[in-house]
Each structure stands twice: as structure tokens, then as C-alpha cells.
Amino acid sequence: MPDGMNSKISSKIDISEKLKELPTEARLRAIQRLKIMSLRAKKGRFAHLLLLLAILGPGILVMIADNDAGGVITYAQTGSIFGIGFFIPFLILMIPVTFLIQEMAVRLAAVTHRGHAEMIWLRFGKFWGSFSLIDLVLANTLTMVTEFIGIVFGMEIFGISQLYAVIIGLIIVLSITLFLRYYKWERVSLLIASFNIIFIPIMFFAHPNFYAIAQSFVNWHINGGITPLFIYVLLANIGTTIAPWMLFFQQSSEVDKGTTVSDLKYAKRDTLIGAVIMSLVAISIMVFTASLVFNGNSIITSNDSSVYSISYILQSVSSKIGMLPVKLFALGIIDAGIIAAIVLVASTSWAFSEALGWPKSINLPFLQAKKFYLPGITCVAIAALIVLIPNLPLGFVNITVQVIASIVMPAALLFLLLLVNDKEVMGKHVNSKIHNIVIIMIIIALICMSMAYSISIILPKFF
Amino acid sequence: MSKGIIENEGQWDAFVKREHLDEHKAIQIRRAHLHGWKRFALIMLRIYIISILIIVLLGLLNII
């Protein structure tokens, strides 16, 4: 053995001094990675639980943020239009679908230590890189508009004006983004996200019929049958459950957290737990409105679209069980909007910085990485300003979000599939044949659905 | 924190490498050479994007 190697092995080192030699973002990541390393060396169930808790984060965050303000409203509308039936087992079916898709992003992050935007840019060139980036940033900004619409709607129930609601939302989102470094940012975001679970106890205010819920798994009954409205609602639910930003966010988040191949087992569990929570919350919202608002087939056959509105749904709820559940529901919508906005700001900043080769870590303080934070801040500020426009054409915003998402989603999924099957990049971590068959089937179904959804919005008379 | 896990320079270097803490030593990703089904998939993606844009155009014409 060479002398240099011998001295490297024999000389004791001071870890604190060694940490100081690392750049800021790597130092903060190294501290967390040392904790994980030390937990991994311990034996016993408690140590395993602590290790799981340390690795948990991006998966739960991405899934709960997917139950955003728009998502909560979609699930509430679905429950009130179609009652307890098809959509309950459908949401359970979405657990493996979202898990299988997001799991590939986790694996890609653990192996390459690069974000989705960066991988597309490096592997497929500037054209596809800039195409994905521009689409993602546009979709993220417009989705943030819908989050602020949700925040404003929720706060109005507590008598807070539109302007103050936007300012409060903006202050919370920017404070968490700018003043917390990755570990604390993730933990505080998880704390905010955990409030999403409020929809589960809210469901019990409606005294749901659990026998009917169990029955729905047996017969998958569609109240009113397969109608254009059913197809539209089905597509809206798929669009709400699987979104392009989720791939970009989770991959970048795993990279910034420092997830490695040795963490994959726990990182996958993180994603699965997130997918289960996401579905349970969505089902609770549906069951809540289905139990209180759904009234046979009268809404399904109604031509008055105002009966689908969230205001009508909550008015109907308050007339039956009072204002407390409505206020809790409004708090849930505010929380859903805030957590989704936090995640979308981070996703935008990561994607921009990865693609353009700028500093790309939440571990960097704002003053050291203004370039990193600027895209996210700009997008959230634009979204907040758009919401303040009087008589905002909400329909147009919704159409634009769906059109952009329908372009980004197939592209992002295709690039994910190409990357995760790339032996030069993934080595032995490429998809298995069965995994590929399942994923290709899911992707084809999603592309068809997402195309049908955009057609149903752009050309409503098509179906 | 890491007592008994990293005790010498060699272990520290291995830790830094394993955890990819040194950005300059990150895996180099080269531009992919696309052929076969990958090339076909990207052509299909271009067709998909163009068709969505045509649908958007038709939608806008409908509105106008």
C-alpha cells in the first residue's frame, strides 16, 4: 500500500473541520447524510424507524402537494356530482399508478444525482431541454394562480379580503422558501402538508355510509352511467392526480436531499406512503360531499353549471351540518394552496437552475444564490398579481393550464421512460421488462386521457 | 454524530465520493445517440405536440 494511502487511513480526523472545507450546500447536506449513515449503522426496529423518518420527505411532500387547492375542489365536485361509487375505487387504483411513475423519478435521482430538467437538457439537447423548461415554468405559474384562487376563496370564508389573502399567502410561501435551508424547509413543509389530513376527520361530520363505500369496490357503480360529464370528470380527476411538475419536483428534491442508491428502499416507501395519504385524503373529500350534497341523479342531469361550484357545495353543506365543517374545509383549501405554492416555487427554481447550470440548492442562502431563487419568486409574484386582476377570466386560466399540462405530461413521461431505460446512465438500475410494459400501458392511457381532456376543454362539443 | 463511522481521511474521502458531495467529480452525462424506438418515440412526440397546437388553434377560432 502506498505511504500516502497508509497515512490517510491511520490519521484521525476532526469531522467538524472537514465539514468546514465543503461548500455551503454540500456541508449542510453532508451533516444530514452523516446522521443517516450513523442511523444505518445501528440495528433494531427503532433505528430502522428513525432511518425511515430521516429519509421520508420528498415522496410525501409531492403527493400531498398534488392534493392542491384545485385538486380539493375537483374531488369535492366529483363527490357531489357522482356520489359514492366508481370514483372511490378509482382513486385507490391511482395509488399504484402514481407510485410507479414517481418511483422512476426517485431512482433516476438516486443514480444520477441530477434533476429531471438537467437530465433532459444534457441527454436530449437544448431543443427538448428548453421546450420542457418553458412548458414547465408556464404550467407552474398558472397552477400557482389556481393555488392563490383557492387561498383567496378559503380566506374569504373567514372574512379576509382578497388583497390581504394574497399578501398573507405570499408572505408564508416566500418566508419558507427564502429563510429555511433544505432540511428545515422540508420539515416545515411536511408540517404544513400534514394539515391536509384534516379532510379525513372532516369526512366524519357527514356520517358516511361505510357499507355503501365498501359496496362501491364491488360494483364500481357509475351514478348516471357513462355520459360526457362522467368522461370530463374522470379526465379532470386523472389530471389532478398526475401532474408534470411532480416528476420534476421529486427528482430535484431527492437530489437536493442527497438521496443515494443505498436509500432507495426507504425513498420508495416514502413515495408509497405519500401516494396512500394522497388517495385517502381525496377519498375523504369525495365521501364528505357525496354524503351531504349528492342527491340522486338530479345534479348529473342538471344543465345549471352553478350546481357544480364549490360555493354551492359548501352552502349546501353548511345548511345541513352548520358552519364548523365548512370552516375546517376552508382551512384545508387554504393549506392545500399554500403547500402546493411552496412546492411549485421550489420546482420552478430547481428546473431553471438545473437547465441553465446555475447554483441549484435550497441549502444556499438567498444572498449567495439569488439566481437560484429568482425564477421561483418571479413566478409566484406573477401568479399573485394575476389573481388580483379584477374579473379574472378563470375559465381561460384553467384552459391554458390544462393545455400546457397536456403537452408537458407526455413529454415528461416519455423522457422519464427513455432516461430510466438508459443503461449508459442507469447501469443495473434500469426498468425491468414487466415494469416497462406496465409503465408504457399507463403512459399510453395517460396520453390518450390527457389529449381527450384538452380536446374536451378546447372543443367542448367534440364529445 | 458520526463517531465510530468516519475516523480517518480515507473514510472521509470515500464518504464525500459516495454521497456526491464534490460537484466537480459528478458523473458526466453525455448527449444521447438516439436511434431505433427512441428516435421513433421522439418523432411521435413532435407529432403529438403539433396536433395539440392545431387543436388549440381550432379552439381559438371557435371562440373568435
Chai-1 contact restraints between the chains, C-beta under 6 A:
chainA,res_idxA,chainB,res_idxB,connection_type,confidence,min_distance_angstrom,max_distance_angstrom,comment,restraint_id
A,K8,B,E9,contact,1.0,0.0,6.0,A-B,restraint_1
A,K8,B,G10,contact,1.0,0.0,6.0,A-B,restraint_2
A,I9,B,N8,contact,1.0,0.0,6.0,A-B,restraint_3
A,I9,B,G10,contact,1.0,0.0,6.0,A-B,restraint_4
A,S11,B,N8,contact,1.0,0.0,6.0,A-B,restraint_5
A,S11,B,E9,contact,1.0,0.0,6.0,A-B,restraint_6
A,I13,B,E9,contact,1.0,0.0,6.0,A-B,restraint_7
A,I13,B,W12,contact,1.0,0.0,6.0,A-B,restraint_8
A,I15,B,S2,contact,1.0,0.0,6.0,A-B,restraint_9
A,K18,B,W12,contact,1.0,0.0,6.0,A-B,restraint_10
A,A26,B,L21,contact,1.0,0.0,6.0,A-B,restraint_11
A,A30,B,L21,contact,1.0,0.0,6.0,A-B,restraint_12
A,R33,B,E19,contact,1.0,0.0,6.0,A-B,restraint_13
A,L34,B,M1,contact,1.0,0.0,6.0,A-B,restraint_14
A,L34,B,S2,contact,1.0,0.0,6.0,A-B,restraint_15
A,M37,B,I5,contact,1.0,0.0,6.0,A-B,restraint_16
A,S38,B,S2,contact,1.0,0.0,6.0,A-B,restraint_17
A,S38,B,I5,contact,1.0,0.0,6.0,A-B,restraint_18
A,A41,B,I5,contact,1.0,0.0,6.0,A-B,restraint_19
A,H113,B,H20,contact,1.0,0.0,6.0,A-B,restraint_20
A,L122,B,I29,contact,1.0,0.0,6.0,A-B,restraint_21
A,R123,B,A32,contact,1.0,0.0,6.0,A-B,restraint_22
A,G258,B,E19,contact,1.0,0.0,6.0,A-B,restraint_23
A,V403,B,V56,contact,1.0,0.0,6.0,A-B,restraint_24
A,I407,B,I49,contact,1.0,0.0,6.0,A-B,restraint_25
A,I407,B,I52,contact,1.0,0.0,6.0,A-B,restraint_26
A,P410,B,Y48,contact,1.0,0.0,6.0,A-B,restraint_27
A,A411,B,L45,contact,1.0,0.0,6.0,A-B,restraint_28
A,L414,B,A41,contact,1.0,0.0,6.0,A-B,restraint_29
A,L414,B,L45,contact,1.0,0.0,6.0,A-B,restraint_30
A,L418,B,K38,contact,1.0,0.0,6.0,A-B,restraint_31
A,I455,B,I55,contact,1.0,0.0,6.0,A-B,restraint_32
A,I458,B,I55,contact,1.0,0.0,6.0,A-B,restraint_33
A,I458,B,G59,contact,1.0,0.0,6.0,A-B,restraint_34
A,L459,B,G59,contact,1.0,0.0,6.0,A-B,restraint_35
